[in-house]
Amino acid sequence: SATGTTEIEPNNSQSAAHAISIGVPVRGTVASASDEDWYVVQASSSGSLNLRMTTPNEWVYFGEGWKFSIFDSAGNLLGSAICENWAYYDEEPCKSFDAGIGQAGYYYALVESGYPDADPANGTPDGYPNGTYVLEITCPTPDSDCDGVEDDIDAFPFDSSEQVDSDSDGIGNNAD
């Protein structure tokens, strides 16, 4: 089961986003069809982020599900996915996706009710998820520091400000 942090309300808007750390899972609940859970993470460099959703010990009934998305600080959608009714009692990801990020800064994740068969009359989903989700934002493997340089060619795989050590002195080129 996931360890990490638990969603803190209110977090129903980008301006009230719950700050989370990259690599630390957050457990939350969508309490109604209109409930939104916003989170903010800080990326130290350009590259990409991986968003992963699991639904531990929950049955997601037909017509219900979560939509999870990532936005830049200007509100531009960078990627999204829907975790729908086929996920249940499973620690494996319901869905995951990678989103490219153009620069260091703050990025906002949104979890909301999101079954794709919305009622066209009012634009709302058929239902809302009745259980707990776990969202984790990480660097795509094998890029431990999310700098866009894979670990096997990154001289400093855990330091996003350094990638190259041309003189092999153990100090990155940026600090030399």
Secondary structure by P-SEA (a helix, b strand, c coil): ccbbbbbccccccccbbbbbcccbbbbbbbccccbbbbbbbbbccccbbbbbbbbccccccccbbbbbbcccccccccccccccccccccccccccbbbbbccbbbbbbbbcccccccccccccccccccbbbbbbbbcccccccccccccccccccccccccccccccccccccc
